[in-house]
Amino acid sequence: MALNGLYKLGLKTGGFRRSTAFAPPVQLESLFSLPSRQQILESIGTEGLQATLAEADEVVAGKVRLFGAEPLDLDFSAPGGLRHWTEYESRPGLLADLQAPISDIKFLWEPARFGFAFTLGRAYHLAGDDEYPAAFWRYFETFSAANPASLGPNWISAQEVALRLMAFAWAGQFFAGSEQSTPRRLAALSGSIAAHAERIPPTLIYARSQNNNHLLSEAAGLYTAALALPGHPHAGKWRRLGEKWLRWCFEHQIDETGEYVQHSTNYHRLMLQVALFVHVIARDTATKQSPGPEQEIPTFPSVARNDTGAEIFSDRATENLARATRWLLALTDPKSGRVPNLGANDGANVFALSSLPFDDYRPTLQAASIAFCGEAAFGLGPWDEMPAWLANSPTGIAGHQAENQILISNLQSPDSSAYLRAVKFTSRPSHADQLHLDLWWRGLNIALDPGTYLYNAAPPWENALTTALVHNTVAVDGLDQMSRSGKFLYLDWAQAKIVEHSATHLAAEHDGYRRLGLNHRRTVTALENAWQIEDELRASQRRIAAYRLHWLLPDWEYELRDSSSEIRFRSPFGWVTLQVQAQGRAEGSSTVDHRLWLIRAGQLIHGEGPAFPIDGWVSPTYGVKVPALSLAVQVEWAGSVSFVSKFTFPTGNRSSKVDR
């Protein structure tokens, strides 16, 4: 709070505006060695090459796929004219007016990250066609003209500035040999990278107050600028700040289980990608600077030497990154490369160095496993392209491997797996999702996490999918597990713990309804070709409460039998059945009356019950929502209640084809 207060003071007094300074451009240095064209082709094959060139051709034609979704027109203009970035932060009305025509500022920021530069660079490396660097330079010059340094909404967030800086530094190396990369253009790029780096230090206090991907990305941006522009008079300061906070993030933002501070699989991937990028430029810079037997050690003005990267990748940092890699790997479906849509999903894929789809996490995990765990996570395949770019060293810098971590909230069976969300929060949660269950079968996500959709939109879509009411868990009296305070903040954290664990059995409980005198315990059991989930709501007092069990299911053809609380839905491999039973517990146990209703895309399609606009949707990536089946079973009872849900899968009909 103190750091955030200092940030607000800097805005109010104009200190940040006065802190902007510029220096003349200096020579742009290369950051890392490129893999051979043959090495990339061996990884991705003909199909991957065609996919890469097709996406690059879209960019050349002025289209970009925001958040891995459908292609949209590439546009860098900012509505409402240009103002110094501090004005948008200090005058909220300006930001509201800015977002009105675009619905969410992230649709303005995302193309300005220049993530498409990685696609153009890969295509140029593989095909050698000058239309790809020509497209980059055209977009760079268009952006620079429309967004002068520190002016306009694309300079509000220092994290956005840092991500764009890294893309510019990457592109400068990729396209340096092209005839399109004239000395004038390279000088302009060098000056832009310097201007981006100058924007970051004044507001690091804000990033520190957030203690999340903002601090990590901004530190990486400063470190990148220092290595790319070693002759700049501020390179030494950038490098010291970058090294300090990168190391701090890797040592403190990953908990003892390996989970990243933001409690999100998407942000977890972002963290690993940033770590890989920093890892490769630290390593290759050290290699370039290591003198031969008759060479002098090169020195750069104001830059403290760090030939090994050990200032960033300490033993603790590398061990944490190994744990983080294994944590995400444990959640990855090996057939599809997809992961549970856990926590906030802003659609980030900041280093798009793979021809595989946005939601395939295997490229990042293969690279991270090689770099930080010293071994490949998967056999040979198209996911090997990212390791070729970012992890062609067999071991991490520090050379230490963490002990193999077991994610005990994860259960595996021959064809399926389940992840039970049960965490003791030490950093602020982004979703109220304790005891949410994600269920996967043959590469298909059977019990879904709703994701995010939009952070900034008109009600009810203002980051609305964080609530426990749309997750696969039990809610009581229509209340959330925690107290929500604003779009991104939960108070009164619900804490969970694992109480039983074996190869086929897992039980956990959380205390989010302690204020009601209730404890929720969920037991998950892997059966032969089936999963059973028992929810016990233990009441310390007899009071009538409404207990609502919710399951979010794929939008498939379904058959529903209300009388027996059974739904069948048709997967690509046959019918999956979900049965739900409810019991009240008093002197003994008895079946209780219940209500069942089904909602699709915010509309009630079966039964009698409340239907809210946010029910029956799943958001696979930012800004995209697609229909899903939202099944709710509710009982009203004075005392303790239990629900038993059983998912049963068909046998046979085995196929490697997965309907994604």
WOGIRA-V799067 format. One record per pair of residues at least 12 apart in sequence whose C-alpha atoms are under 6 Angstrom apart, sorted by the first residue. I is the first residue (numbers start at 1). J is the second residue. D is the distance in whole Angstrom. If there is no record, write none. Layout:
# WOGIRA-V799067
i & j & d
I & J & D
I & J & D
This chain:
# WOGIRA-V799067
i & j & d
3 & 205 & 6
3 & 209 & 5
4 & 206 & 6
4 & 209 & 6
7 & 206 & 6
25 & 190 & 6
25 & 191 & 4
28 & 190 & 6
28 & 228 & 6
28 & 229 & 5
29 & 228 & 5
30 & 173 & 5
31 & 281 & 5
32 & 281 & 6
32 & 284 & 5
37 & 126 & 6
40 & 385 & 6
43 & 382 & 5
43 & 384 & 5
43 & 385 & 6
44 & 382 & 4
48 & 355 & 5
52 & 355 & 6
53 & 123 & 6
56 & 119 & 6
56 & 120 & 5
60 & 135 & 6
62 & 74 & 5
67 & 347 & 4
68 & 358 & 5
76 & 143 & 6
77 & 146 & 6
82 & 151 & 6
82 & 152 & 5
83 & 151 & 5
83 & 152 & 5
84 & 150 & 6
84 & 151 & 4
85 & 150 & 6
85 & 151 & 6
85 & 152 & 6
85 & 155 & 6
85 & 156 & 5
103 & 457 & 6
104 & 456 & 5
113 & 163 & 6
113 & 164 & 4
114 & 164 & 6
120 & 132 & 5
121 & 174 & 6
133 & 175 & 6
134 & 180 & 6
158 & 200 & 5
159 & 214 & 5
159 & 217 & 6
159 & 218 & 5
161 & 196 & 6
162 & 218 & 5
162 & 221 & 5
165 & 193 & 6
166 & 221 & 6
197 & 222 & 6
216 & 246 & 6
219 & 242 & 4
219 & 245 & 6
219 & 246 & 6
220 & 242 & 6
222 & 238 & 5
222 & 242 & 5
223 & 239 & 5
223 & 242 & 5
226 & 238 & 6
226 & 239 & 5
230 & 300 & 6
231 & 301 & 6
236 & 302 & 5
236 & 303 & 4
243 & 312 & 5
247 & 312 & 4
250 & 317 & 5
251 & 317 & 5
258 & 323 & 4
258 & 324 & 4
258 & 327 & 5
259 & 324 & 6
263 & 343 & 6
264 & 342 & 5
264 & 343 & 4
264 & 344 & 6
265 & 342 & 6
266 & 345 & 5
276 & 390 & 6
280 & 390 & 6
282 & 309 & 5
286 & 307 & 4
286 & 308 & 6
319 & 402 & 5
322 & 372 & 5
322 & 373 & 5
322 & 402 & 6
335 & 443 & 5
336 & 443 & 5
337 & 360 & 4
337 & 361 & 5
337 & 362 & 5
338 & 359 & 6
338 & 360 & 5
341 & 449 & 5
341 & 451 & 5
343 & 430 & 6
343 & 431 & 5
344 & 452 & 6
345 & 452 & 6
346 & 622 & 5
347 & 621 & 5
347 & 622 & 5
353 & 386 & 5
354 & 385 & 6
354 & 386 & 6
362 & 383 & 6
363 & 383 & 4
363 & 386 & 6
367 & 387 & 4
367 & 391 & 5
370 & 394 & 6
371 & 391 & 5
371 & 395 & 5
371 & 396 & 5
372 & 396 & 5
373 & 401 & 5
374 & 394 & 6
374 & 395 & 5
415 & 441 & 6
415 & 442 & 6
416 & 440 & 5
416 & 441 & 4
417 & 440 & 5
418 & 438 & 6
418 & 439 & 5
419 & 437 & 6
419 & 438 & 5
420 & 435 & 6
420 & 436 & 6
420 & 437 & 5
421 & 434 & 5
421 & 435 & 5
421 & 436 & 5
422 & 434 & 6
422 & 435 & 6
422 & 496 & 5
422 & 497 & 6
423 & 496 & 5
424 & 495 & 5
424 & 496 & 5
431 & 466 & 4
432 & 466 & 6
432 & 467 & 5
432 & 468 & 5
433 & 468 & 5
435 & 473 & 6
436 & 471 & 6
436 & 472 & 5
436 & 473 & 5
437 & 472 & 6
447 & 552 & 6
447 & 553 & 5
448 & 552 & 5
448 & 553 & 6
450 & 618 & 4
450 & 619 & 6
451 & 619 & 5
452 & 465 & 6
452 & 619 & 6
453 & 619 & 5
453 & 622 & 5
453 & 623 & 5
453 & 624 & 6
454 & 623 & 6
468 & 480 & 6
472 & 550 & 5
472 & 551 & 5
473 & 549 & 6
473 & 550 & 6
474 & 548 & 5
474 & 549 & 4
475 & 548 & 5
476 & 546 & 6
476 & 547 & 5
477 & 546 & 5
481 & 512 & 5
482 & 494 & 6
494 & 511 & 6
494 & 512 & 4
495 & 510 & 5
495 & 511 & 6
496 & 509 & 5
496 & 510 & 4
497 & 509 & 6
504 & 525 & 6
504 & 526 & 5
505 & 524 & 6
505 & 525 & 5
506 & 523 & 6
506 & 524 & 5
507 & 522 & 6
507 & 523 & 4
508 & 521 & 6
508 & 522 & 6
509 & 521 & 4
517 & 539 & 6
517 & 540 & 5
518 & 538 & 5
518 & 539 & 5
519 & 537 & 6
519 & 538 & 5
520 & 536 & 6
520 & 537 & 5
521 & 535 & 6
521 & 536 & 5
522 & 534 & 6
522 & 535 & 5
529 & 649 & 6
530 & 647 & 5
530 & 648 & 4
530 & 649 & 6
531 & 646 & 6
531 & 647 & 5
532 & 645 & 6
532 & 646 & 4
533 & 644 & 6
533 & 645 & 5
534 & 643 & 6
534 & 644 & 4
535 & 642 & 5
535 & 643 & 5
536 & 642 & 4
537 & 640 & 5
537 & 641 & 5
538 & 640 & 5
539 & 639 & 5
539 & 640 & 5
542 & 638 & 5
542 & 639 & 5
543 & 638 & 5
544 & 637 & 5
544 & 638 & 4
545 & 636 & 5
545 & 637 & 6
546 & 635 & 6
546 & 636 & 4
547 & 634 & 5
547 & 635 & 5
548 & 633 & 6
548 & 634 & 4
549 & 632 & 6
549 & 633 & 5
550 & 631 & 6
550 & 632 & 5
551 & 630 & 6
551 & 631 & 5
552 & 629 & 6
552 & 630 & 5
553 & 628 & 6
553 & 629 & 5
554 & 628 & 5
554 & 629 & 6
555 & 628 & 4
555 & 629 & 5
556 & 569 & 6
556 & 570 & 6
557 & 569 & 6
557 & 570 & 5
565 & 579 & 6
565 & 580 & 5
566 & 578 & 6
566 & 579 & 4
573 & 653 & 6
574 & 650 & 6
576 & 648 & 6
576 & 649 & 5
577 & 647 & 6
577 & 648 & 5
578 & 646 & 6
578 & 647 & 5
579 & 645 & 6
579 & 646 & 5
580 & 644 & 6
580 & 645 & 4
581 & 643 & 6
581 & 644 & 5
582 & 642 & 6
582 & 643 & 4
583 & 641 & 6
583 & 642 & 5
584 & 641 & 5
585 & 640 & 5
585 & 641 & 6
594 & 634 & 6
594 & 635 & 5
595 & 633 & 6
595 & 634 & 5
596 & 632 & 6
596 & 633 & 5
597 & 609 & 6
597 & 632 & 6
598 & 630 & 6
598 & 631 & 5
599 & 616 & 5
599 & 629 & 6
599 & 630 & 5
600 & 616 & 4
600 & 628 & 6
600 & 629 & 5
601 & 616 & 5
601 & 617 & 5
601 & 627 & 5
602 & 614 & 6
602 & 615 & 5
602 & 616 & 6
616 & 628 & 5
616 & 629 & 5
616 & 630 & 5
